[in-house]
Amino acid sequence: MSDPKRPNIIYIMADDMGYGDLSCYGAHKIQTPHADRVAAEGMRFTDAHSSSAVCTPSRYSVLTGRYCWRSPLKRWVLWGFEPPLIEPSRLTIAQMLRQAGYATAAVGKWHLGLGWTTLDGEPPAADGANVDYRAPIQGGPREHGFDTCFIITGSLDMAPYCFIEDNHTVGIPSEEKHPYNPQQRPGLMVPGWDDAQVDTVFAEKAVGFIDRQMRRDPDRPFFLYLTPSAPHRPCVPPDFVKGASQAGERGDMVVMVDWMVGRIDEALRRHRIADRTLLVITSDNGARLTNYDGRDYGHKACGDLRGQKADIWDGGHREPFIARWPGVIPAGAVSQEPICLVDLMATVAEIVGYALPPSAASDSHSVLPALLAEPLAAPIREAIVHHSGEGMFSIRQGPWKLIMGLGSGGFSEPRSAEPRPGDPLGQLYRLDDDRGEARNRWAAQPEIVAHLSSLLSRYQEQGYSRPGASA
């Protein structure tokens, strides 16, 4: 029999899905019945955050339990042909779980760099024209603890336009990408590539992994890291979800994510393993507020929060976060506990009884007590550090959020601003009575500014924020 204390773990992390995109979080123009069902059978968090407001650093944090600004990447994201970001010696959640006896798989968007071989010995060109696509690819999921993977290298707007299975491309990119959908960058594709089918293939591969595990060793737990390309641009929905929302193509791609949740949930029920599976649904960062056509269709992708993807304001990093583990996580629960996606590694370590070494998961805290709805004498986290696309810092403790600069630090205007004489040097908001981050209290609360500035400096200088960790 399987060990009920070691559940299967499925982590579904959408790409650019905002706090207001799911109907269980208040969306009216988009209906997401599968995610809503998981929320009704589990717990929905209202104060969950990514560590960064953009893709690559957020994903680094999820897999390593470490803030990405501690790595060489200090702003924005990697492109399709950049080298691996995760250090070869760094313990990842997949390596940890494999050591604990889990089968592990990554399906979907990777966006953490890969090691490509080139035909001329030079670094890969931006469009990959000098890449040897027949050579094995290094530094990807297989080298970081995943038994198998089926991925795209980055977002669906960057080359190469092909799938990668384990350490090889599926087919050889040999044709210039056609058609170029909105915001896609130049590069090669494999013959027959279809942007609209990418997530349907990911769903098929994810379900296939579950089916194989149930045939091979139904008592062995598994970890599935499923990362859809949706609803990130270019937003090319397959025919069966076209028009499924009232929020344009981007809204349809949120429906696509929900369809993928439904496919995974159906597989769990078919194999009768839903009751021994921890299923998490979340997103890597906030949403863009409009479709590529500039319209929002009356839909508030980030809810009533200020800002959007890349911004230091909460719209850039507050995420939908739903967790279900029947019989363990209470059904229909809502948690207001502040948590961060970087917390996955420590949480899972506690679940499976893995003793994290001091050098691992340096910023990850176990949020298992919140998942179990246990009474908490104090917040689980002392504070959460956020990072914008441009590299602007903020730190959140209790109701207070300190931003180390003026402007959004991302996409929203003003992106940055120089303080005039006598003006605040940054931003301070009290979120319990100012959720929209409209009233800057920097000048009125100098003691809070000093305290949070000092705490952020300590986290930066010591190299960790998890109790018991070390740099």
VOLOVEX-976419 format. One line per field, with one value per residue (C-alpha): residue number from 1; residue in one letter; x negated, y negated, z. Coordinates in pm, whole numbers, plus 50000, padded with zeros to 5 digits. Last residue first. Example, Ala and Ser with C-alpha at 12.3 -4.5 7.8 and 13.67 -1.06 7.14 Angstrom:
<rs>
i	2 | 1
aa	s | a
x	48633 | 48770
y	50106 | 50450
z	50714 | 50780
</rs>
This chain:
<rs>
i	471 | 470 | 469 | 468 | 467 | 466 | 465 | 464 | 463 | 462 | 461 | 460 | 459 | 458 | 457 | 456 | 455 | 454 | 453 | 452 | 451 | 450 | 449 | 448 | 447 | 446 | 445 | 444 | 443 | 442 | 441 | 440 | 439 | 438 | 437 | 436 | 435 | 434 | 433 | 432 | 431 | 430 | 429 | 428 | 427 | 426 | 425 | 424 | 423 | 422 | 421 | 420 | 419 | 418 | 417 | 416 | 415 | 414 | 413 | 412 | 411 | 410 | 409 | 408 | 407 | 406 | 405 | 404 | 403 | 402 | 401 | 400 | 399 | 398 | 397 | 396 | 395 | 394 | 393 | 392 | 391 | 390 | 389 | 388 | 387 | 386 | 385 | 384 | 383 | 382 | 381 | 380 | 379 | 378 | 377 | 376 | 375 | 374 | 373 | 372 | 371 | 370 | 369 | 368 | 367 | 366 | 365 | 364 | 363 | 362 | 361 | 360 | 359 | 358 | 357 | 356 | 355 | 354 | 353 | 352 | 351 | 350 | 349 | 348 | 347 | 346 | 345 | 344 | 343 | 342 | 341 | 340 | 339 | 338 | 337 | 336 | 335 | 334 | 333 | 332 | 331 | 330 | 329 | 328 | 327 | 326 | 325 | 324 | 323 | 322 | 321 | 320 | 319 | 318 | 317 | 316 | 315 | 314 | 313 | 312 | 311 | 310 | 309 | 308 | 307 | 306 | 305 | 304 | 303 | 302 | 301 | 300 | 299 | 298 | 297 | 296 | 295 | 294 | 293 | 292 | 291 | 290 | 289 | 288 | 287 | 286 | 285 | 284 | 283 | 282 | 281 | 280 | 279 | 278 | 277 | 276 | 275 | 274 | 273 | 272 | 271 | 270 | 269 | 268 | 267 | 266 | 265 | 264 | 263 | 262 | 261 | 260 | 259 | 258 | 257 | 256 | 255 | 254 | 253 | 252 | 251 | 250 | 249 | 248 | 247 | 246 | 245 | 244 | 243 | 242 | 241 | 240 | 239 | 238 | 237 | 236 | 235 | 234 | 233 | 232 | 231 | 230 | 229 | 228 | 227 | 226 | 225 | 224 | 223 | 222 | 221 | 220 | 219 | 218 | 217 | 216 | 215 | 214 | 213 | 212 | 211 | 210 | 209 | 208 | 207 | 206 | 205 | 204 | 203 | 202 | 201 | 200 | 199 | 198 | 197 | 196 | 195 | 194 | 193 | 192 | 191 | 190 | 189 | 188 | 187 | 186 | 185 | 184 | 183 | 182 | 181 | 180 | 179 | 178 | 177 | 176 | 175 | 174 | 173 | 172 | 171 | 170 | 169 | 168 | 167 | 166 | 165 | 164 | 163 | 162 | 161 | 160 | 159 | 158 | 157 | 156 | 155 | 154 | 153 | 152 | 151 | 150 | 149 | 148 | 147 | 146 | 145 | 144 | 143 | 142 | 141 | 140 | 139 | 138 | 137 | 136 | 135 | 134 | 133 | 132 | 131 | 130 | 129 | 128 | 127 | 126 | 125 | 124 | 123 | 122 | 121 | 120 | 119 | 118 | 117 | 116 | 115 | 114 | 113 | 112 | 111 | 110 | 109 | 108 | 107 | 106 | 105 | 104 | 103 | 102 | 101 | 100 | 99 | 98 | 97 | 96 | 95 | 94 | 93 | 92 | 91 | 90 | 89 | 88 | 87 | 86 | 85 | 84 | 83 | 82 | 81 | 80 | 79 | 78 | 77 | 76 | 75 | 74 | 73 | 72 | 71 | 70 | 69 | 68 | 67 | 66 | 65 | 64 | 63 | 62 | 61 | 60 | 59 | 58 | 57 | 56 | 55 | 54 | 53 | 52 | 51 | 50 | 49 | 48 | 47 | 46 | 45 | 44 | 43 | 42 | 41 | 40 | 39 | 38 | 37 | 36 | 35 | 34 | 33 | 32 | 31 | 30 | 29 | 28 | 27 | 26 | 25 | 24 | 23 | 22 | 21 | 20 | 19 | 18 | 17 | 16 | 15 | 14 | 13 | 12 | 11 | 10 | 9 | 8 | 7 | 6 | 5 | 4 | 3 | 2 | 1
aa	a | s | a | g | p | r | s | y | g | q | e | q | y | r | s | l | l | s | s | l | h | a | v | i | e | p | q | a | a | w | r | n | r | a | e | g | r | d | d | d | l | r | y | l | q | g | l | p | d | g | p | r | p | e | a | s | r | p | e | s | f | g | g | s | g | l | g | m | i | l | k | w | p | g | q | r | i | s | f | m | g | e | g | s | h | h | v | i | a | e | r | i | p | a | a | l | p | e | a | l | l | a | p | l | v | s | h | s | d | s | a | a | s | p | p | l | a | y | g | v | i | e | a | v | t | a | m | l | d | v | l | c | i | p | e | q | s | v | a | g | a | p | i | v | g | p | w | r | a | i | f | p | e | r | h | g | g | d | w | i | d | a | k | q | g | r | l | d | g | c | a | k | h | g | y | d | r | g | d | y | n | t | l | r | a | g | n | d | s | t | i | v | l | l | t | r | d | a | i | r | h | r | r | l | a | e | d | i | r | g | v | m | w | d | v | m | v | v | m | d | g | r | e | g | a | q | s | a | g | k | v | f | d | p | p | v | c | p | r | h | p | a | s | p | t | l | y | l | f | f | p | r | d | p | d | r | r | m | q | r | d | i | f | g | v | a | k | e | a | f | v | t | d | v | q | a | d | d | w | g | p | v | m | l | g | p | r | q | q | p | n | y | p | h | k | e | e | s | p | i | g | v | t | h | n | d | e | i | f | c | y | p | a | m | d | l | s | g | t | i | i | f | c | t | d | f | g | h | e | r | p | g | g | q | i | p | a | r | y | d | v | n | a | g | d | a | a | p | p | e | g | d | l | t | t | w | g | l | g | l | h | w | k | g | v | a | a | t | a | y | g | a | q | r | l | m | q | a | i | t | l | r | s | p | e | i | l | p | p | e | f | g | w | l | v | w | r | k | l | p | s | r | w | c | y | r | g | t | l | v | s | y | r | s | p | t | c | v | a | s | s | s | h | a | d | t | f | r | m | g | e | a | a | v | r | d | a | h | p | t | q | i | k | h | a | g | y | c | s | l | d | g | y | g | m | d | d | a | m | i | y | i | i | n | p | r | k | p | d | s | m
x	47551 | 47696 | 48037 | 48171 | 48438 | 48511 | 48402 | 48073 | 47767 | 47664 | 47634 | 47961 | 48174 | 48014 | 48064 | 48432 | 48470 | 48297 | 48520 | 48822 | 48729 | 48628 | 48942 | 49158 | 48989 | 49028 | 49408 | 49560 | 49305 | 49329 | 49707 | 49787 | 50163 | 50285 | 50155 | 50486 | 50518 | 50511 | 50672 | 50505 | 50234 | 50052 | 49833 | 49482 | 49318 | 48973 | 48747 | 49033 | 49035 | 48844 | 48638 | 48786 | 48769 | 48651 | 48919 | 48951 | 49191 | 49451 | 49631 | 49693 | 49446 | 49198 | 49031 | 49375 | 49278 | 49066 | 48799 | 48735 | 49093 | 49205 | 49519 | 49683 | 49984 | 49772 | 49424 | 49375 | 49046 | 49000 | 48716 | 48683 | 48504 | 48648 | 48893 | 48990 | 48864 | 49057 | 48925 | 49163 | 49143 | 49119 | 49301 | 49536 | 49721 | 49757 | 49963 | 50113 | 50423 | 50393 | 50572 | 50381 | 50260 | 50162 | 49963 | 49798 | 49660 | 49300 | 49063 | 48828 | 48562 | 48240 | 48387 | 48056 | 47728 | 47862 | 47948 | 48319 | 48432 | 48688 | 48996 | 49224 | 49462 | 49189 | 48979 | 49290 | 49339 | 48970 | 48968 | 49298 | 49214 | 49060 | 49420 | 49475 | 49722 | 49923 | 50196 | 50545 | 50661 | 50996 | 51135 | 51392 | 51257 | 51008 | 50657 | 50581 | 50879 | 50857 | 50535 | 50630 | 50435 | 50537 | 50315 | 50419 | 50123 | 50007 | 49690 | 49735 | 50080 | 49930 | 49716 | 49355 | 49462 | 49343 | 49699 | 49966 | 50028 | 50264 | 50494 | 50870 | 50857 | 50534 | 50703 | 50986 | 51215 | 51418 | 51305 | 50943 | 50850 | 50498 | 50509 | 50236 | 50495 | 50499 | 50399 | 50088 | 50110 | 49919 | 49645 | 49569 | 49927 | 50111 | 50288 | 50168 | 50276 | 50161 | 50253 | 50363 | 50738 | 50716 | 50565 | 50865 | 50696 | 50989 | 51017 | 50656 | 50685 | 50999 | 50820 | 50536 | 50773 | 50976 | 50668 | 50578 | 50925 | 50868 | 50546 | 50735 | 51004 | 50723 | 50631 | 50984 | 50943 | 50629 | 50814 | 51088 | 51241 | 51593 | 51465 | 51513 | 51481 | 51212 | 51176 | 51232 | 51058 | 50721 | 50639 | 50352 | 50263 | 49922 | 49892 | 49892 | 50221 | 50100 | 49759 | 49863 | 49626 | 49681 | 49433 | 49543 | 49405 | 49475 | 49545 | 49463 | 49760 | 49894 | 49562 | 49551 | 49913 | 50002 | 49680 | 49749 | 50098 | 49967 | 49697 | 49953 | 50176 | 49886 | 49797 | 50155 | 50188 | 49859 | 49981 | 50303 | 50084 | 49879 | 50169 | 50245 | 49881 | 49874 | 49539 | 49578 | 49210 | 48997 | 48954 | 48674 | 48631 | 48763 | 48948 | 49321 | 49499 | 49829 | 49824 | 49550 | 49694 | 49463 | 49136 | 48845 | 48802 | 48544 | 48611 | 48525 | 48777 | 48856 | 48551 | 48319 | 48222 | 48545 | 48807 | 48774 | 49065 | 49011 | 49034 | 48678 | 48735 | 48935 | 49300 | 49422 | 49220 | 48902 | 48729 | 49039 | 49080 | 49126 | 48927 | 48818 | 48654 | 48643 | 48374 | 48189 | 47982 | 48290 | 48471 | 48218 | 47842 | 47753 | 47908 | 47783 | 47668 | 47902 | 48020 | 47672 | 47735 | 47597 | 47933 | 48058 | 48245 | 48042 | 47726 | 47588 | 47240 | 46962 | 46828 | 46940 | 47212 | 47340 | 47416 | 47693 | 47694 | 48037 | 48184 | 48446 | 48751 | 48896 | 49249 | 49441 | 49397 | 49145 | 49147 | 49041 | 49078 | 49050 | 48826 | 48716 | 48398 | 48625 | 48816 | 48504 | 48377 | 48714 | 48726 | 48387 | 48050 | 47792 | 47465 | 47531 | 47636 | 47979 | 47946 | 47872 | 47732 | 47930 | 48081 | 48449 | 48417 | 48368 | 48577 | 48595 | 48349 | 48074 | 47996 | 47657 | 47834 | 47930 | 48194 | 48352 | 48481 | 48416 | 48647 | 48475 | 48761 | 49010 | 48745 | 48601 | 48953 | 49016 | 48683 | 48763 | 49121 | 49167 | 49313 | 49073 | 49108 | 49456 | 49723 | 50010 | 50244 | 50595 | 50531 | 50796 | 50815 | 50955 | 51266 | 51429 | 51097 | 51058 | 51410 | 51337 | 51023 | 51238 | 51522 | 51309 | 51551 | 51407 | 51595 | 51709 | 51376 | 51407 | 51131 | 51334 | 51394 | 51023 | 50840 | 50844 | 50510 | 50345 | 50233 | 49900 | 49781 | 49973 | 49820 | 49968 | 49786 | 49883 | 49761 | 49836 | 49875 | 49611 | 49790 | 50052 | 49779 | 49891 | 50000
y	46877 | 47063 | 47194 | 47268 | 47002 | 46926 | 46575 | 46643 | 46470 | 46274 | 45943 | 45943 | 46070 | 45819 | 45533 | 45623 | 45620 | 45282 | 45126 | 45275 | 45119 | 44781 | 44745 | 44851 | 44589 | 44322 | 44365 | 44040 | 43975 | 44325 | 44342 | 44359 | 44382 | 44564 | 44917 | 45070 | 45282 | 44971 | 45063 | 45399 | 45317 | 45045 | 44894 | 44752 | 44615 | 44482 | 44178 | 43966 | 43606 | 43320 | 43238 | 43421 | 43797 | 43948 | 44157 | 44507 | 44711 | 44438 | 44597 | 44971 | 45217 | 45284 | 45098 | 44955 | 44602 | 44477 | 44673 | 44929 | 45043 | 45112 | 45317 | 45313 | 45523 | 45799 | 45772 | 45715 | 45621 | 45448 | 45449 | 45298 | 45527 | 45399 | 45688 | 45639 | 45820 | 45914 | 46007 | 46173 | 46122 | 46307 | 46593 | 46837 | 46552 | 46596 | 46807 | 46995 | 47210 | 47503 | 47476 | 47783 | 47583 | 47299 | 47539 | 47680 | 47338 | 47454 | 47165 | 47127 | 46856 | 47060 | 47368 | 47554 | 47468 | 47552 | 47908 | 47981 | 48278 | 48465 | 48592 | 48612 | 48334 | 48126 | 48131 | 48044 | 47728 | 47639 | 47669 | 47495 | 47184 | 46996 | 46959 | 46714 | 46714 | 46451 | 46630 | 46524 | 46882 | 46988 | 47335 | 47514 | 47856 | 47893 | 47994 | 48345 | 48563 | 48462 | 48283 | 47972 | 47648 | 47329 | 47026 | 46728 | 46498 | 46164 | 46076 | 45798 | 45685 | 45641 | 45343 | 45420 | 45436 | 45701 | 45833 | 45587 | 45288 | 45206 | 45481 | 45486 | 45808 | 45868 | 45978 | 45730 | 45811 | 45537 | 45652 | 45557 | 45416 | 45331 | 45570 | 45778 | 45852 | 45628 | 45616 | 45828 | 46081 | 46133 | 46385 | 46759 | 46878 | 47116 | 47451 | 47706 | 48072 | 48281 | 48635 | 48924 | 48863 | 48795 | 49141 | 49332 | 49393 | 49238 | 48970 | 48863 | 48871 | 48656 | 48405 | 48376 | 48321 | 48069 | 47869 | 47863 | 47728 | 47457 | 47357 | 47338 | 47123 | 46883 | 46903 | 46798 | 46492 | 46402 | 46446 | 46204 | 46158 | 46296 | 46650 | 46971 | 46775 | 47008 | 47292 | 47590 | 47417 | 47394 | 47057 | 46845 | 46607 | 46470 | 46404 | 46576 | 46748 | 47013 | 47178 | 47440 | 47543 | 47892 | 48008 | 48364 | 48530 | 48900 | 49147 | 49516 | 49738 | 49753 | 49880 | 49933 | 49901 | 49613 | 49435 | 49474 | 49324 | 49026 | 48958 | 48988 | 48735 | 48491 | 48569 | 48519 | 48193 | 48069 | 48160 | 47962 | 47681 | 47657 | 47704 | 47339 | 47257 | 47507 | 47643 | 47843 | 47837 | 47763 | 47393 | 47146 | 46795 | 46441 | 46323 | 46359 | 46042 | 46118 | 46437 | 46494 | 46738 | 46897 | 46950 | 46987 | 47352 | 47607 | 47674 | 48046 | 48293 | 48335 | 48157 | 48365 | 48394 | 48518 | 48432 | 48081 | 47935 | 47687 | 47319 | 47222 | 46937 | 46696 | 46591 | 46922 | 46857 | 47048 | 47373 | 47574 | 47888 | 48264 | 48393 | 48716 | 48832 | 48475 | 48394 | 48093 | 48244 | 48393 | 48058 | 47872 | 47821 | 47999 | 48039 | 48329 | 48239 | 48266 | 47905 | 47769 | 47401 | 47136 | 46982 | 46981 | 46652 | 46470 | 46638 | 46923 | 46863 | 46942 | 47290 | 47268 | 47533 | 47456 | 47684 | 47565 | 47568 | 47466 | 47169 | 47141 | 47081 | 47435 | 47417 | 47740 | 48087 | 48169 | 48522 | 48690 | 49039 | 49008 | 49208 | 48938 | 48881 | 48816 | 48568 | 48372 | 48377 | 48245 | 47976 | 47855 | 47883 | 47646 | 47800 | 47749 | 47384 | 47305 | 47042 | 47262 | 47085 | 46843 | 46966 | 46891 | 46569 | 46531 | 46291 | 45941 | 45820 | 45943 | 46283 | 46385 | 46561 | 46403 | 46206 | 46545 | 46587 | 46945 | 47244 | 47404 | 47507 | 47236 | 46966 | 47036 | 47030 | 46681 | 46559 | 46679 | 46553 | 46196 | 46026 | 46202 | 46393 | 46506 | 46424 | 46580 | 46355 | 46479 | 46852 | 47104 | 47438 | 47771 | 47934 | 47603 | 47478 | 47792 | 47737 | 47373 | 47479 | 47712 | 47462 | 47175 | 46918 | 46597 | 46266 | 46270 | 46322 | 46311 | 46533 | 46853 | 46728 | 46739 | 46445 | 46196 | 46282 | 46299 | 46582 | 46484 | 46841 | 47110 | 47316 | 47661 | 47842 | 48205 | 48390 | 48757 | 48795 | 48920 | 48941 | 49169 | 49427 | 49641 | 50000
z	50298 | 50592 | 50683 | 51031 | 51015 | 50650 | 50541 | 50365 | 50220 | 50531 | 50346 | 50154 | 50441 | 50678 | 50432 | 50401 | 50779 | 50808 | 50544 | 50719 | 51052 | 50912 | 50701 | 50995 | 51217 | 50948 | 50937 | 50806 | 50533 | 50386 | 50417 | 50044 | 50007 | 49692 | 49741 | 49623 | 49936 | 50153 | 50486 | 50549 | 50295 | 50488 | 50220 | 50218 | 49903 | 49829 | 49867 | 49996 | 49866 | 50034 | 49728 | 49429 | 49418 | 49090 | 48925 | 48787 | 48578 | 48595 | 48431 | 48447 | 48296 | 48578 | 48861 | 48935 | 49039 | 49328 | 49510 | 49779 | 49831 | 50190 | 50253 | 50595 | 50694 | 50846 | 50700 | 50329 | 50166 | 49833 | 49588 | 49238 | 48992 | 48666 | 48651 | 49013 | 49324 | 49636 | 49981 | 50224 | 50602 | 50935 | 50772 | 50944 | 51117 | 51493 | 51733 | 51440 | 51473 | 51231 | 50898 | 50770 | 50471 | 50706 | 50926 | 50611 | 50516 | 50549 | 50491 | 50193 | 50172 | 50197 | 50031 | 50068 | 50244 | 50591 | 50481 | 50452 | 50659 | 50449 | 50632 | 50327 | 50434 | 50597 | 50280 | 50078 | 50279 | 50268 | 49888 | 49821 | 50023 | 49728 | 49607 | 49893 | 50182 | 50371 | 50570 | 50462 | 50420 | 50275 | 50338 | 50123 | 50210 | 50494 | 50383 | 50510 | 50420 | 50057 | 49961 | 49764 | 49728 | 49547 | 49498 | 49288 | 49288 | 49429 | 49234 | 48980 | 49088 | 49434 | 49332 | 49233 | 48870 | 48619 | 48558 | 48665 | 48891 | 49174 | 49296 | 49243 | 49046 | 48857 | 48533 | 48577 | 48283 | 48117 | 47774 | 47865 | 47525 | 47399 | 47104 | 47271 | 47538 | 47841 | 48207 | 48177 | 48455 | 48778 | 48839 | 48821 | 48860 | 49094 | 49116 | 49374 | 49394 | 49690 | 49594 | 49812 | 49789 | 49415 | 49365 | 49229 | 48892 | 48708 | 48975 | 48934 | 48556 | 48566 | 48789 | 48540 | 48247 | 48448 | 48540 | 48170 | 48088 | 48350 | 48176 | 47847 | 48011 | 48099 | 47729 | 47634 | 47854 | 47662 | 47334 | 47433 | 47777 | 47738 | 47770 | 47569 | 47244 | 47116 | 47367 | 47134 | 46842 | 47011 | 47166 | 47031 | 47315 | 47198 | 47494 | 47831 | 47925 | 47880 | 47836 | 48090 | 48371 | 48511 | 48776 | 48847 | 49161 | 49205 | 49485 | 49432 | 49517 | 49161 | 49025 | 48650 | 48543 | 48776 | 48689 | 48320 | 48355 | 48553 | 48292 | 48012 | 48184 | 48183 | 47821 | 47701 | 47895 | 47748 | 47399 | 47453 | 47583 | 47264 | 47022 | 46943 | 46871 | 46583 | 46461 | 46137 | 46046 | 46352 | 46418 | 46367 | 46501 | 46517 | 46828 | 46884 | 46994 | 46820 | 46609 | 46355 | 46105 | 46046 | 46230 | 45991 | 45903 | 46019 | 46387 | 46407 | 46545 | 46912 | 47050 | 47263 | 47631 | 47796 | 47538 | 47400 | 47206 | 46926 | 46840 | 46924 | 46970 | 47184 | 47219 | 47360 | 47674 | 47745 | 47642 | 47567 | 47772 | 47797 | 48092 | 48253 | 48572 | 48698 | 48952 | 48818 | 48537 | 48372 | 48401 | 48186 | 48206 | 47883 | 47539 | 47326 | 46973 | 46675 | 46714 | 46647 | 46715 | 46477 | 46377 | 46734 | 46695 | 46961 | 46840 | 47050 | 47193 | 46943 | 46870 | 46507 | 46495 | 46843 | 47138 | 47370 | 47750 | 47872 | 48059 | 48330 | 48112 | 48153 | 48003 | 48011 | 48160 | 48433 | 48576 | 48900 | 49047 | 49423 | 49655 | 49902 | 49700 | 49402 | 49617 | 49706 | 49350 | 49227 | 49497 | 49385 | 49557 | 49413 | 49291 | 48919 | 48974 | 48840 | 48566 | 48265 | 47957 | 47738 | 47413 | 47464 | 47660 | 48035 | 48240 | 48389 | 48654 | 48889 | 48735 | 48879 | 49170 | 49506 | 49319 | 49250 | 49603 | 49709 | 49756 | 49457 | 49225 | 49318 | 49344 | 48998 | 48859 | 49000 | 48867 | 48515 | 48487 | 48607 | 48918 | 49150 | 49478 | 49377 | 49628 | 49822 | 50024 | 49936 | 49961 | 49853 | 50031 | 49919 | 49776 | 49683 | 49548 | 49334 | 49203 | 49120 | 48932 | 48722 | 48676 | 48543 | 48399 | 48255 | 48219 | 48581 | 48761 | 49141 | 49272 | 49225 | 48870 | 48800 | 48636 | 48925 | 49087 | 48747 | 48520 | 48364 | 48292 | 48479 | 48759 | 48814 | 49096 | 49133 | 49441 | 49507 | 49879 | 50121 | 50457 | 50303 | 50231 | 49939 | 50000
</rs>
